[in-house]
Amino acid sequence: MGLLGDVISGVLLLTGAAFCLVSGIGLVRFPDTVSRLHAASKAQTLGLLLVVLGAVFQTPLGKAPALLLVGAFSLLTAPVTGHIVARIAYRTDAVERRQVVLDELAARLIDERGPNGREGDERGPEDREPPPTSGT
């Protein structure tokens, strides 16, 4: 690859590294779970994709599809992971619900609750095993 490819690769690698750095700073600095999810999923994914594209310019043509596969896998998994973490944060009350503008999940969770009022709890109290006792 010539000088132009090296310059393009360098710009992509540095820009991707900057996005990853900003994402890491956002994870530490943002106050709540939802804000941290944005830093972790959006900026980190874009940073990784830019780094992968920068690496594609430096690798032989035969190895470039593997790098592009890494980028595609990241594009598929990062939103799913962010969605799962957001739902867990919501269910464990790590999200301040009064700040949520449109709360579509609240009604859905009420429908999913089991007899004990807890999500995912299909068994009633009579079907439960007694809690384990300590050996003391």
Rosetta constraint file for C-alpha pairs under 8 A:
AtomPair CA 1 CA 5 HARMONIC 5.61 0.50
AtomPair CA 1 CA 6 HARMONIC 6.95 0.50
AtomPair CA 1 CA 57 HARMONIC 7.72 0.50
AtomPair CA 1 CA 58 HARMONIC 7.35 0.50
AtomPair CA 2 CA 6 HARMONIC 6.43 0.50
AtomPair CA 3 CA 7 HARMONIC 6.19 0.50
AtomPair CA 4 CA 8 HARMONIC 6.17 0.50
AtomPair CA 5 CA 9 HARMONIC 5.94 0.50
AtomPair CA 5 CA 57 HARMONIC 6.23 0.50
AtomPair CA 5 CA 58 HARMONIC 7.71 0.50
AtomPair CA 6 CA 10 HARMONIC 5.97 0.50
AtomPair CA 6 CA 57 HARMONIC 7.41 0.50
AtomPair CA 6 CA 58 HARMONIC 7.32 0.50
AtomPair CA 7 CA 11 HARMONIC 6.12 0.50
AtomPair CA 8 CA 12 HARMONIC 6.17 0.50
AtomPair CA 8 CA 54 HARMONIC 7.16 0.50
AtomPair CA 8 CA 57 HARMONIC 7.69 0.50
AtomPair CA 9 CA 13 HARMONIC 6.03 0.50
AtomPair CA 9 CA 53 HARMONIC 7.47 0.50
AtomPair CA 9 CA 54 HARMONIC 4.19 0.50
AtomPair CA 9 CA 55 HARMONIC 6.67 0.50
AtomPair CA 9 CA 56 HARMONIC 7.93 0.50
AtomPair CA 9 CA 57 HARMONIC 5.62 0.50
AtomPair CA 9 CA 58 HARMONIC 6.85 0.50
AtomPair CA 10 CA 14 HARMONIC 6.03 0.50
AtomPair CA 10 CA 54 HARMONIC 6.65 0.50
AtomPair CA 11 CA 15 HARMONIC 5.96 0.50
AtomPair CA 11 CA 54 HARMONIC 7.57 0.50
AtomPair CA 12 CA 16 HARMONIC 5.94 0.50
AtomPair CA 12 CA 50 HARMONIC 5.37 0.50
AtomPair CA 12 CA 51 HARMONIC 6.12 0.50
AtomPair CA 12 CA 53 HARMONIC 6.79 0.50
AtomPair CA 12 CA 54 HARMONIC 4.84 0.50
AtomPair CA 13 CA 17 HARMONIC 6.04 0.50
AtomPair CA 13 CA 50 HARMONIC 6.28 0.50
AtomPair CA 13 CA 51 HARMONIC 4.66 0.50
AtomPair CA 13 CA 52 HARMONIC 7.85 0.50
AtomPair CA 13 CA 53 HARMONIC 7.81 0.50
AtomPair CA 13 CA 54 HARMONIC 5.05 0.50
AtomPair CA 13 CA 55 HARMONIC 7.32 0.50
AtomPair CA 14 CA 18 HARMONIC 6.10 0.50
AtomPair CA 14 CA 51 HARMONIC 7.73 0.50
AtomPair CA 15 CA 19 HARMONIC 6.28 0.50
AtomPair CA 15 CA 47 HARMONIC 7.19 0.50
AtomPair CA 15 CA 50 HARMONIC 6.90 0.50
AtomPair CA 15 CA 51 HARMONIC 7.78 0.50
AtomPair CA 16 CA 20 HARMONIC 6.25 0.50
AtomPair CA 16 CA 46 HARMONIC 7.03 0.50
AtomPair CA 16 CA 47 HARMONIC 3.90 0.50
AtomPair CA 16 CA 48 HARMONIC 6.12 0.50
AtomPair CA 16 CA 49 HARMONIC 7.17 0.50
AtomPair CA 16 CA 50 HARMONIC 4.63 0.50
AtomPair CA 16 CA 51 HARMONIC 4.93 0.50
AtomPair CA 17 CA 21 HARMONIC 6.11 0.50
AtomPair CA 17 CA 47 HARMONIC 6.15 0.50
AtomPair CA 17 CA 48 HARMONIC 7.88 0.50
AtomPair CA 17 CA 51 HARMONIC 6.87 0.50
AtomPair CA 18 CA 22 HARMONIC 6.13 0.50
AtomPair CA 18 CA 47 HARMONIC 7.23 0.50
AtomPair CA 19 CA 23 HARMONIC 6.05 0.50
AtomPair CA 19 CA 43 HARMONIC 5.75 0.50
AtomPair CA 19 CA 44 HARMONIC 6.46 0.50
AtomPair CA 19 CA 46 HARMONIC 7.01 0.50
AtomPair CA 19 CA 47 HARMONIC 4.69 0.50
AtomPair CA 20 CA 24 HARMONIC 6.21 0.50
AtomPair CA 20 CA 43 HARMONIC 6.61 0.50
AtomPair CA 20 CA 44 HARMONIC 5.15 0.50
AtomPair CA 20 CA 47 HARMONIC 5.10 0.50
AtomPair CA 20 CA 48 HARMONIC 7.17 0.50
AtomPair CA 21 CA 25 HARMONIC 6.24 0.50
AtomPair CA 22 CA 26 HARMONIC 6.05 0.50
AtomPair CA 22 CA 39 HARMONIC 7.92 0.50
AtomPair CA 22 CA 43 HARMONIC 7.40 0.50
AtomPair CA 23 CA 27 HARMONIC 6.26 0.50
AtomPair CA 23 CA 39 HARMONIC 4.90 0.50
AtomPair CA 23 CA 40 HARMONIC 5.98 0.50
AtomPair CA 23 CA 43 HARMONIC 5.43 0.50
AtomPair CA 23 CA 44 HARMONIC 5.59 0.50
AtomPair CA 24 CA 28 HARMONIC 6.59 0.50
AtomPair CA 24 CA 39 HARMONIC 7.48 0.50
AtomPair CA 24 CA 40 HARMONIC 7.49 0.50
AtomPair CA 25 CA 29 HARMONIC 6.00 0.50
AtomPair CA 26 CA 30 HARMONIC 5.46 0.50
AtomPair CA 26 CA 36 HARMONIC 6.42 0.50
AtomPair CA 26 CA 39 HARMONIC 5.53 0.50
AtomPair CA 26 CA 40 HARMONIC 7.84 0.50
AtomPair CA 27 CA 36 HARMONIC 5.05 0.50
AtomPair CA 27 CA 37 HARMONIC 7.87 0.50
AtomPair CA 27 CA 39 HARMONIC 6.12 0.50
AtomPair CA 27 CA 40 HARMONIC 6.61 0.50
AtomPair CA 28 CA 36 HARMONIC 7.96 0.50
AtomPair CA 30 CA 35 HARMONIC 5.95 0.50
AtomPair CA 30 CA 36 HARMONIC 5.77 0.50
AtomPair CA 31 CA 35 HARMONIC 7.03 0.50
AtomPair CA 31 CA 36 HARMONIC 7.56 0.50
AtomPair CA 32 CA 36 HARMONIC 6.33 0.50
AtomPair CA 32 CA 95 HARMONIC 7.36 0.50
AtomPair CA 33 CA 37 HARMONIC 6.13 0.50
AtomPair CA 33 CA 86 HARMONIC 7.70 0.50
AtomPair CA 33 CA 89 HARMONIC 7.17 0.50
AtomPair CA 33 CA 94 HARMONIC 6.88 0.50
AtomPair CA 33 CA 95 HARMONIC 6.53 0.50
AtomPair CA 34 CA 38 HARMONIC 6.61 0.50
AtomPair CA 34 CA 86 HARMONIC 6.90 0.50
AtomPair CA 34 CA 95 HARMONIC 7.07 0.50
AtomPair CA 35 CA 39 HARMONIC 6.64 0.50
AtomPair CA 36 CA 40 HARMONIC 6.07 0.50
AtomPair CA 37 CA 41 HARMONIC 5.87 0.50
AtomPair CA 37 CA 82 HARMONIC 6.20 0.50
AtomPair CA 37 CA 85 HARMONIC 7.96 0.50
AtomPair CA 37 CA 86 HARMONIC 7.45 0.50
AtomPair CA 38 CA 42 HARMONIC 5.53 0.50
AtomPair CA 38 CA 43 HARMONIC 7.29 0.50
AtomPair CA 39 CA 43 HARMONIC 5.42 0.50
AtomPair CA 39 CA 44 HARMONIC 6.72 0.50
AtomPair CA 40 CA 44 HARMONIC 5.48 0.50
AtomPair CA 40 CA 45 HARMONIC 7.76 0.50
AtomPair CA 40 CA 82 HARMONIC 7.90 0.50
AtomPair CA 41 CA 45 HARMONIC 5.80 0.50
AtomPair CA 41 CA 78 HARMONIC 5.69 0.50
AtomPair CA 41 CA 79 HARMONIC 6.54 0.50
AtomPair CA 41 CA 82 HARMONIC 6.16 0.50
AtomPair CA 42 CA 46 HARMONIC 6.26 0.50
AtomPair CA 43 CA 47 HARMONIC 6.00 0.50
AtomPair CA 44 CA 48 HARMONIC 6.09 0.50
AtomPair CA 45 CA 49 HARMONIC 6.16 0.50
AtomPair CA 45 CA 74 HARMONIC 6.77 0.50
AtomPair CA 45 CA 75 HARMONIC 6.92 0.50
AtomPair CA 45 CA 78 HARMONIC 6.86 0.50
AtomPair CA 46 CA 50 HARMONIC 6.19 0.50
AtomPair CA 47 CA 51 HARMONIC 6.24 0.50
AtomPair CA 48 CA 52 HARMONIC 6.09 0.50
AtomPair CA 48 CA 71 HARMONIC 7.30 0.50
AtomPair CA 49 CA 53 HARMONIC 6.09 0.50
AtomPair CA 49 CA 71 HARMONIC 5.56 0.50
AtomPair CA 49 CA 74 HARMONIC 7.99 0.50
AtomPair CA 50 CA 54 HARMONIC 6.08 0.50
AtomPair CA 51 CA 55 HARMONIC 6.14 0.50
AtomPair CA 52 CA 56 HARMONIC 6.16 0.50
AtomPair CA 52 CA 67 HARMONIC 6.19 0.50
AtomPair CA 52 CA 68 HARMONIC 7.09 0.50
AtomPair CA 52 CA 70 HARMONIC 7.80 0.50
AtomPair CA 52 CA 71 HARMONIC 6.49 0.50
AtomPair CA 53 CA 57 HARMONIC 6.68 0.50
AtomPair CA 53 CA 67 HARMONIC 7.96 0.50
AtomPair CA 53 CA 68 HARMONIC 7.64 0.50
AtomPair CA 54 CA 58 HARMONIC 6.98 0.50
AtomPair CA 55 CA 59 HARMONIC 6.30 0.50
AtomPair CA 55 CA 67 HARMONIC 7.73 0.50
AtomPair CA 56 CA 60 HARMONIC 7.90 0.50
AtomPair CA 56 CA 64 HARMONIC 5.32 0.50
AtomPair CA 56 CA 67 HARMONIC 6.64 0.50
AtomPair CA 56 CA 68 HARMONIC 7.69 0.50
AtomPair CA 59 CA 63 HARMONIC 6.36 0.50
AtomPair CA 59 CA 64 HARMONIC 6.30 0.50
AtomPair CA 60 CA 64 HARMONIC 6.61 0.50
AtomPair CA 61 CA 65 HARMONIC 7.82 0.50
AtomPair CA 63 CA 67 HARMONIC 6.94 0.50
AtomPair CA 64 CA 68 HARMONIC 6.25 0.50
AtomPair CA 65 CA 69 HARMONIC 6.03 0.50
AtomPair CA 66 CA 70 HARMONIC 6.42 0.50
AtomPair CA 67 CA 71 HARMONIC 6.46 0.50
AtomPair CA 68 CA 72 HARMONIC 6.17 0.50
AtomPair CA 69 CA 73 HARMONIC 6.02 0.50
AtomPair CA 70 CA 74 HARMONIC 6.19 0.50
AtomPair CA 71 CA 75 HARMONIC 6.27 0.50
AtomPair CA 72 CA 76 HARMONIC 6.38 0.50
AtomPair CA 73 CA 77 HARMONIC 6.12 0.50
AtomPair CA 74 CA 78 HARMONIC 5.76 0.50
AtomPair CA 75 CA 79 HARMONIC 7.23 0.50
AtomPair CA 76 CA 80 HARMONIC 7.03 0.50
AtomPair CA 77 CA 81 HARMONIC 6.00 0.50
AtomPair CA 78 CA 82 HARMONIC 6.10 0.50
AtomPair CA 79 CA 83 HARMONIC 6.06 0.50
AtomPair CA 80 CA 84 HARMONIC 6.22 0.50
AtomPair CA 81 CA 85 HARMONIC 6.15 0.50
AtomPair CA 82 CA 86 HARMONIC 6.05 0.50
AtomPair CA 83 CA 87 HARMONIC 6.25 0.50
AtomPair CA 84 CA 88 HARMONIC 6.23 0.50
AtomPair CA 85 CA 89 HARMONIC 6.06 0.50
AtomPair CA 86 CA 90 HARMONIC 6.10 0.50
AtomPair CA 87 CA 91 HARMONIC 6.09 0.50
AtomPair CA 88 CA 92 HARMONIC 6.10 0.50
AtomPair CA 89 CA 93 HARMONIC 6.12 0.50
AtomPair CA 89 CA 94 HARMONIC 4.84 0.50
AtomPair CA 89 CA 95 HARMONIC 5.92 0.50
AtomPair CA 90 CA 94 HARMONIC 5.91 0.50
AtomPair CA 90 CA 95 HARMONIC 5.23 0.50
AtomPair CA 93 CA 97 HARMONIC 7.90 0.50
AtomPair CA 96 CA 100 HARMONIC 7.26 0.50
AtomPair CA 97 CA 103 HARMONIC 7.98 0.50
AtomPair CA 104 CA 108 HARMONIC 7.01 0.50
AtomPair CA 105 CA 109 HARMONIC 6.07 0.50
AtomPair CA 106 CA 110 HARMONIC 6.42 0.50
AtomPair CA 107 CA 111 HARMONIC 6.61 0.50
AtomPair CA 108 CA 112 HARMONIC 6.52 0.50
AtomPair CA 109 CA 113 HARMONIC 6.31 0.50
AtomPair CA 109 CA 119 HARMONIC 6.93 0.50
AtomPair CA 112 CA 119 HARMONIC 5.93 0.50
AtomPair CA 112 CA 120 HARMONIC 6.88 0.50
AtomPair CA 113 CA 117 HARMONIC 5.33 0.50
AtomPair CA 113 CA 118 HARMONIC 5.26 0.50
AtomPair CA 113 CA 119 HARMONIC 4.31 0.50
AtomPair CA 113 CA 120 HARMONIC 6.30 0.50
AtomPair CA 113 CA 121 HARMONIC 6.69 0.50
AtomPair CA 113 CA 122 HARMONIC 8.00 0.50
AtomPair CA 114 CA 118 HARMONIC 5.78 0.50
AtomPair CA 114 CA 119 HARMONIC 6.05 0.50
AtomPair CA 114 CA 120 HARMONIC 6.33 0.50
AtomPair CA 114 CA 121 HARMONIC 4.69 0.50
AtomPair CA 114 CA 122 HARMONIC 4.96 0.50
AtomPair CA 114 CA 123 HARMONIC 7.25 0.50
AtomPair CA 114 CA 124 HARMONIC 7.87 0.50
AtomPair CA 115 CA 121 HARMONIC 7.02 0.50
AtomPair CA 115 CA 122 HARMONIC 6.68 0.50
AtomPair CA 115 CA 123 HARMONIC 7.02 0.50
AtomPair CA 115 CA 124 HARMONIC 5.73 0.50
AtomPair CA 116 CA 121 HARMONIC 6.82 0.50
AtomPair CA 116 CA 123 HARMONIC 7.98 0.50
AtomPair CA 116 CA 124 HARMONIC 6.40 0.50
AtomPair CA 116 CA 125 HARMONIC 7.21 0.50
AtomPair CA 117 CA 121 HARMONIC 7.63 0.50
AtomPair CA 123 CA 127 HARMONIC 5.88 0.50
AtomPair CA 123 CA 128 HARMONIC 6.95 0.50
AtomPair CA 124 CA 128 HARMONIC 6.88 0.50
